[in-house]
Amino acid sequence: MVARLRTSRAGKLALRWLLAALVASQVAAGPVQAQDIEPGPPGSGVIVTDSGLVLPVREAQDGGFRVTTTCWREGFVSSGTYLGSVDVVLDPGHGGSEYGAIGSNGLSEKELNLSVAQMAATELRAHGYSVLLTRTTDVRMPVVVRSEIARAVDPDVFVSIHHNGGAVRRSSSPGTETYHQAHNPDSARLGGILYERIHSALSQYGITWRVTGLRGANAIVRRRDGKDLYGILQYTPGLTSVITEAAYLSNPAEARLLADPDAQETEALAIAHGIIQYLTTDSPGSGYNGTIVTSRRLRGGSPGGCIDPPLGAESLPDSTSLYKDVTPGEETSAIEALASQGVLRNTACGPALFCPDGPVQRWVMAVWLVRTLDSDEPEPIEVSRFADIDASKWWAPYVDRLAALGITQGCSTSPARFCPHDYVRRDQMATFAVHAFQLGGGPASEYIDTIGNPHSVNIKAATTAGVVGYCATNPARYCPHLPTSRGETAALLHRATETPTTKTQPPSADKKGNLP
């Protein structure tokens, strides 16, 4: 990758959006040098057009949105799906006229990057994470636009997916490389975890690999100013950003392997599970080579000569319309009702996706519960009461409010932690429901798998109120340790607010009991 990655001497980032017209004219004239310019404003979410273009929002206006186009110009759209925030952004490198490395079998890096990214996104969404791809089609997109997309949705993780070229030294194991931000320990930890995961996953294949001395997790900085060499890392300050280079596409044996969809899936699963490992554990990662100082100057990846595809303009997005992956069924009305009330805002798992079968994460549950109970947005916080939550995250005030209401004490103490990316188990959800909606006790069906469970009393109460139910019969089982799905959670909230015996006023902050 060090010899080949198309990172940015991209175009000059606008210091003010008022200069957008001037910037557009400069881009149209040819490459603009951006190596000494700081990233511009982060923007406010993205619009994903009907044709799959991902466009950072500069400003909401009457009739639509002023956006950054794929070629780093200014444009206007009045149709598409708005996303304000996601857990993970995956960046399939290259695209359009930028092919990247090309294998002897004709496999191009741009198509391989996209395929792996799509598979990784599918896996992450199946685990309850919201994911955005910087491109979903074969479109050219300068590095400066990719980084602007990431900043616009403020993800917990930003991974740019690539495949390498140029190595000649043989090896019995893959030449996997990852590149992390030099001055960000979170980025370094993610880089080490992804190196471990990808290298281990690909090592099962018995082929002759190609490597360089950069196999492992690396940081590369410019000698003259100490900044990250690669634009995708430099232009995403404050984000946990990593570049992956799984293998060498220039090696015929590796190109043949990477053309196999099963091998692509192996890599994609390694990336997805590495991201989950980073978000849910304190794993330190491995394979670190330290920081490399270089006098190199990068070329390529600029907006010069870039031609924007049509943006399209149909009608304003309908924020109350059903998600395209929600089929008619028991949960549909609940999801539709919560969406119309604004409860689900900014918690989609992808463009127009709800992922009803995916597990609900604890932070998502907190947002939905607080919006349902308060019918209002909580006040911003400066410091979170939980050690594992960044107060700058948009959803952090919801978690704090949930704790202030006495509905949660977090997942652990000393220090207090909330485990925001962990799943909400069915027994925990029963306790959340009982305390949030003040459900009373009473007789209920006994489940053979809840005997001795610390949440058993609340499971009975929630079952009696008709808010939750069994998972199997003959004999009746509750499956307390299974994760609660997003669809089940939506149905639970809808039933709780529609059931006369429940209360939708916020509970007392001094409520006692077994809090999840």
PyMOL commands that set and color helices and strands:
alter all, ss='L'
color gray80, all
select helices_A, chain A and resi 17-29+109-126+143-153+185-202+231-234+252-258+261-280+332-340+362-374+396-404+426-437+456-464+486-498
alter helices_A, ss='H'
color red, helices_A
select strands_A, chain A and resi 46-48+54-61+64-68+74-77+81-83+88-92+131-133+157-164+169-171+177-180+209-211+216-222+241-248+288-294
alter strands_A, ss='S'
color yellow, strands_A
deselect
rebuild
show_as cartoon
